[in-house]
Amino acid sequence: MTVKEIIETLQLTLVGGGQGMDKEVTGAYTSDLLSDVMGNINEGNVWITLQTHKNVMAIASLRDASAVILVKGLQPDADMLEKANDEGIPVLVTELPAFEISGKLYQLLFK
């Protein structure tokens, strides 16, 4: 499944990194602790978080994440958006809390 398909199915809002819409999604990882994500997210995963700063994009790029989903309607900082656009990693926004979007994404990917 691609990032674009996930956006459409889960009604997410794309706010940056639009050139990465065709990336394949292999799973997801939910965490707000940067060191935890750096050590545990897998290539091709979507990262679900409430962190909105540029360090998120540095880790997403380093670990080859397919996209980042910001929860609770949070919006990325300007420097995060700039990095997302530079790296081609989609940043998506949902009004849902992390628990709910994680469950929906799990059902979508592993039904």
N, C-alpha and C positions, 0 to 999 in steps of 0.2 A: 504494500500500500504506500502511496506517495504522500508527501506533506499536503499537496493540493487536495487529495481525496479526504484526508483527515479534517482539513479546514471546512470543506463542504459538508461532510457528514456530521461533525460536532458543532457546526456553526460558530467557528472561531473567527476572530478578526486578525487579519494580517496587518502588522504595523511597520515591518521592516524586513529586509533581506529577501525580497520577493524573487530574486533570481534563483533561489534554492527550492522553488516549489515542486520540482520533479525529483527531489531526493527521496530515496526509499527509506521507509521507517521500519526498523526491525524490532522495536520495543520501546519502553519508556523507563525513565528513572525519576523519582520524586524525592527531592531533598532541597533544603535551603542552606546546607552547610557545604561551602565550596570545596573543602578538602575531602569531604565524603564523596562528592560528585566526581572530583578529579580521580579518586581511587577506584570508583565503582561503576560509573556509567560506561556503557559499551558503544562502540562505533555504530552509527545508524539509529541510536536511541533519540527520542524526544525527551528533553529535560523539562520537568514541571517544577516551577519555583515561584517564590514571591520576591526574589532578588531582582533589582532593576538597574544595576550598574554595569559598567563596561567589563568588569572582571568576569561576569557571567559569560560574555561572548569570548573572552580569552580562553576560558576552560572549555566552552562548547567547541571552539575551533581546535584546540589542542586534542580533544578526545573525539573529534569528528562526529559530533551530534548532528542529527538531521534538522532539528528545530528546537526552539525554546518556547514553552508556553508559560505566560505570566497569569497567575490566578487572581481572583477577587477583583477583577477590573483594573488591576495595577497597570500603569503605563511605564515604558522604559525611559530612562534618562536619555538626554540627547546624545551623550557619548556612547551609550549602549547601542542606540539606533545607528549611529555612524559606523560603529564596529560591525554591526549586523549587516549593513549594506556593503561594507568593504569585504567581509568574509563570505557573503552570500548565504548566511544562515538565517532562515525565517524566524522572526519573533512574532508570536501569536498571543492574543489576549482572550481570556474568557472571564465571565462574571462569576463562574463557579469556584468554590474552594478547591484546594488541592485534592482532597479525598474524593470528591465527586468526579472531577475531570480525570483523575487517575483510574477510577473504576470504569468510566465510560470508554476511555482509551483502551483499557485492558480488554473489555468486551469486544470492542471493534477489531482489535488486532488478533485476539486469540479465541474467537467464538467457535 
